[in-house]
């Protein structure tokens, strides 16, 4: 786990990233829980959480560990993430490789147990966290599923938060959890509009990060997406180069658009269908064709995802049954873990517009 502990150093070296993995530990054995709680206490104090909130997130962390030990034999992982943009938060993410939960709604009820205990673990997580989400794929339920088990996400905010037009999810992880990440995300949001730049420096390591870190910034005040990428290509000339896409969503439309070049991928999940968006080959800063721009409607129930080539493409909606209505942060963390390649930097951005009052996600 020493390499994974370096992820905090990775965030310090590339401090502009909107999310960073602080630590990952297995639930088996007492030492893992001690290290998790120690890291959680340190980061929650640094971020200014009140004492009551720190106690609540420690309880949630302990419940995650207990559930993995009881129901998955300790076969799983628990992560602590720090999110800085578009919100400031601590995310706890637990994912196991156990048999899954046959009846998740019932398991979320206080008092339900299959092990003779009080059965309040999942219900306690839902009550104590500011936001939470639960997902399971029981063994044998979906033939197309690349993973089965249970995943739990819990988020804590250090202060008051205002209503947002979008829910977002992010996953950024360096190759072998090293100190450098050649993938980069930059976000800018105002009201009902959000724009992002998603870059992947060629290769991995220090040179890949250097290629993107000084250029990975985006603003709603910039020109249109094609001009944004054109200016980015000029900035990258003479260097290693990168592939990238720029995206924008407008809740008033509701509309979305993506524009990119090279080996990046975008997916629109809407009305039970998955639409793939790919881009012309090329490298920013070197040879490339004109930028491919795709416009699409973006209703409240839809998801838009962008991924670097560190995320495998061989999945369908049926690979993760019932996942697509859940919070984008759980989706990003789960897909990053399951679909991430072991030989590259990995990154995912997921966005869904928040339904207007009285509406529900489809």
Residue pairs with C-beta under 8 A, 6 or more apart in sequence:
1 23
1 24
1 25
1 26
1 35
3 176
3 177
3 178
4 21
4 23
4 24
4 177
5 23
6 177
6 178
6 179
7 20
7 21
7 22
7 23
7 24
7 173
7 174
7 177
8 20
8 21
8 22
8 23
9 179
10 20
10 21
10 174
10 177
10 178
10 179
10 180
10 181
11 17
11 20
11 21
11 22
11 82
13 179
13 180
13 209
14 180
14 181
14 184
14 209
14 213
16 184
16 186
16 213
16 216
16 217
17 84
17 172
17 181
17 184
17 185
18 83
18 84
18 85
18 86
18 170
18 172
18 185
18 186
18 187
19 81
19 82
19 83
19 84
19 91
19 170
19 171
19 172
19 185
20 81
20 82
20 172
21 79
21 80
21 81
21 172
21 173
21 177
22 39
22 43
22 79
22 80
22 81
22 82
23 35
23 36
23 39
23 79
23 80
24 77
24 78
24 79
24 80
24 177
25 32
25 33
25 35
25 36
25 77
25 78
26 32
26 74
26 76
26 77
26 78
27 33
27 64
27 65
27 68
27 69
27 72
27 74
27 76
27 77
27 78
27 94
27 96
28 68
28 69
28 73
28 74
28 75
29 74
32 65
32 78
33 61
33 62
33 65
36 61
36 65
36 78
36 80
37 58
37 61
37 62
39 80
40 54
40 57
40 58
40 61
40 80
40 90
40 92
41 54
41 58
43 80
43 82
43 90
44 53
44 54
44 57
44 90
44 156
45 54
47 82
47 88
47 90
47 158
48 158
48 159
49 57
49 90
49 156
49 158
53 156
53 158
56 128
56 129
56 156
57 90
57 92
57 128
57 129
57 154
57 156
59 124
59 128
60 92
60 124
60 125
60 128
60 129
60 154
61 78
61 92
63 121
63 122
63 124
63 125
64 78
64 92
64 94
64 125
64 152
64 154
65 78
65 94
66 121
67 94
67 96
67 121
67 122
67 150
67 152
68 74
68 75
68 76
68 78
68 94
68 96
68 98
70 115
70 117
71 96
71 98
71 99
71 101
71 114
71 115
71 150
72 96
72 97
72 98
72 99
72 149
72 150
73 98
75 96
75 97
75 98
76 94
76 95
76 96
76 97
76 98
76 149
77 94
77 95
77 96
77 337
78 92
78 93
78 94
79 91
79 92
79 93
79 94
79 333
80 90
80 91
80 92
81 90
81 91
81 92
81 93
81 333
82 89
82 90
82 91
83 89
83 90
83 91
83 155
83 170
83 329
85 187
86 164
86 166
86 168
86 187
86 189
86 194
87 157
87 161
87 164
88 157
88 158
88 159
89 130
89 155
89 156
89 157
89 158
90 155
90 156
90 158
91 153
91 154
91 155
91 329
91 333
92 129
92 152
92 153
92 154
92 155
92 156
93 151
93 152
93 153
93 154
93 330
93 333
94 150
94 151
94 152
94 153
95 149
95 150
95 151
95 152
95 333
95 334
95 337
96 149
96 150
96 151
97 147
97 148
97 149
98 149
98 150
99 138
99 139
99 148
99 149
100 136
100 137
100 138
100 139
100 141
100 148
100 149
100 150
101 107
101 136
101 138
101 150
102 138
104 134
104 135
104 136
106 112
107 122
108 122
108 123
108 126
108 134
109 123
110 119
110 120
110 123
111 118
111 119
111 120
112 119
113 119
122 134
122 152
125 132
125 134
125 152
125 154
126 132
126 134
128 154
129 154
129 155
129 156
130 155
130 156
130 157
130 161
131 154
131 155
131 327
132 152
132 153
132 154
132 155
133 152
133 153
133 326
133 327
133 329
133 330
134 150
134 151
134 152
134 153
135 150
135 151
135 152
135 322
135 323
135 326
135 330
135 334
136 149
136 150
136 151
137 145
137 147
137 148
137 149
137 320
137 321
138 148
139 148
140 148
141 148
141 321
142 148
142 318
142 319
142 321
144 316
144 318
144 319
145 318
145 319
145 320
145 321
146 315
146 319
146 338
146 339
147 338
151 330
151 333
151 334
153 327
153 329
153 330
153 333
155 329
163 354
164 189
164 354
165 189
165 191
165 192
165 193
165 194
165 251
165 353
165 354
166 189
166 194
166 249
166 251
166 351
166 352
166 353
166 354
167 327
167 328
167 329
167 351
167 352
167 353
167 354
168 187
168 194
168 328
168 329
168 349
168 350
168 351
168 352
169 327
169 328
169 329
169 330
169 331
169 332
169 333
169 348
169 349
169 350
169 351
170 185
170 329
170 332
170 347
170 348
170 349
170 350
171 332
171 333
171 335
171 336
171 340
171 346
171 347
171 348
172 181
172 183
172 184
172 185
172 346
172 347
173 181
173 336
173 340
173 345
173 346
173 347
174 180
174 181
174 182
174 183
174 204
174 345
175 181
175 182
175 204
175 205
175 310
175 343
175 344
175 345
178 204
178 205
180 204
180 205
180 206
180 208
180 209
181 204
181 208
181 209
181 345
181 347
182 200
182 201
182 202
182 203
182 204
182 205
182 207
182 208
182 209
182 211
182 212
182 242
182 345
183 198
183 199
183 200
183 201
183 212
183 308
183 310
183 345
183 346
183 347
184 197
184 198
184 199
184 200
184 201
184 209
184 212
184 213
184 216
184 347
185 196
185 197
185 198
185 199
185 216
185 347
185 349
186 196
186 197
186 216
186 217
186 218
187 194
187 195
187 196
187 218
188 194
188 195
188 196
188 218
188 219
188 220
189 195
189 220
190 220
192 250
192 251
192 252
193 220
193 248
193 249
193 250
193 251
193 252
194 248
194 249
194 351
195 218
195 219
195 220
195 222
195 225
195 246
195 247
195 248
196 218
196 246
196 247
196 248
196 306
196 349
196 351
197 216
197 217
197 218
197 228
197 232
197 244
197 245
197 246
198 244
198 245
198 246
198 247
198 264
198 306
198 308
198 347
198 349
199 212
199 215
199 216
199 242
199 243
199 244
200 212
200 242
200 243
200 244
200 262
200 263
200 264
200 308
200 309
200 310
200 345
200 347
201 207
201 208
201 209
201 210
201 211
201 212
201 240
201 241
201 242
202 208
202 211
202 240
202 241
202 242
202 243
202 283
203 240
204 344
204 345
207 240
208 240
208 345
210 239
210 240
211 236
211 239
211 240
211 241
211 242
211 285
212 242
214 235
215 232
215 235
215 236
215 242
218 228
218 246
222 228
222 231
223 231
225 246
225 247
225 248
225 257
225 258
225 259
225 291
225 293
226 259
226 290
226 291
226 293
228 246
228 259
229 244
229 245
229 246
229 259
229 260
229 261
229 284
229 291
230 291
232 244
232 284
233 284
233 285
233 288
235 285
236 242
236 284
236 285
237 285
237 286
238 285
239 285
240 285
241 283
241 284
241 285
241 286
242 262
242 283
242 284
242 285
243 260
243 261
243 262
243 263
243 264
243 282
243 283
243 284
243 309
244 260
244 261
244 262
244 264
244 284
245 258
245 259
245 260
245 261
245 264
245 266
245 279
245 306
246 258
246 259
246 260
247 256
247 257
247 258
247 259
247 266
247 304
247 306
247 349
247 351
248 256
248 257
248 258
249 255
249 256
249 298
249 304
249 351
249 353
250 256
250 298
251 353
251 354
253 297
253 298
254 297
254 298
254 299
254 300
254 353
255 295
255 296
255 297
255 298
256 268
256 295
256 296
256 297
256 298
256 304
257 293
257 294
257 295
257 296
258 266
258 277
258 293
258 294
258 304
258 306
259 291
259 292
259 293
259 294
260 266
260 279
260 291
260 292
261 279
261 280
261 281
261 282
261 283
261 284
261 288
261 289
261 291
261 292
262 279
262 280
262 281
262 282
262 283
262 284
262 288
263 281
263 309
264 279
264 306
264 307
264 308
264 309
265 276
265 277
265 278
265 306
265 307
265 308
265 309
265 311
265 313
266 276
266 277
266 278
266 294
266 304
266 305
266 306
266 307
267 274
267 275
267 276
267 277
267 303
267 304
267 305
267 306
267 307
268 274
268 275
268 277
268 296
268 298
268 302
268 303
268 304
268 305
269 275
269 302
269 303
269 304
269 305
269 317
269 324
270 299
270 301
270 302
270 303
271 301
271 302
271 362
272 317
273 317
274 316
274 317
275 296
276 313
277 294
278 292
279 291
279 292
280 288
280 289
280 290
280 291
280 292
281 288
281 289
282 288
282 289
298 304
298 353
299 353
299 362
300 352
300 353
300 354
300 355
300 356
300 359
300 361
300 362
301 325
301 352
301 355
301 361
301 362
302 352
302 353
303 324
303 328
303 331
303 350
303 351
303 352
304 350
304 351
304 352
305 331
305 335
305 348
305 349
305 350
305 351
306 348
306 349
307 347
307 348
307 349
308 344
308 345
308 346
308 347
308 348
309 341
309 344
310 340
310 341
310 344
310 345
310 346
310 347
311 335
311 336
311 339
311 340
311 341
311 346
311 347
311 348
312 339
312 340
312 341
315 335
315 339
317 324
320 334
320 335
320 338
323 330
323 331
323 334
324 331
325 361
325 362
328 350
328 351
328 352
329 350
331 350
332 348
332 349
332 350
335 348
336 346
336 347
336 348
340 346
352 361
355 361
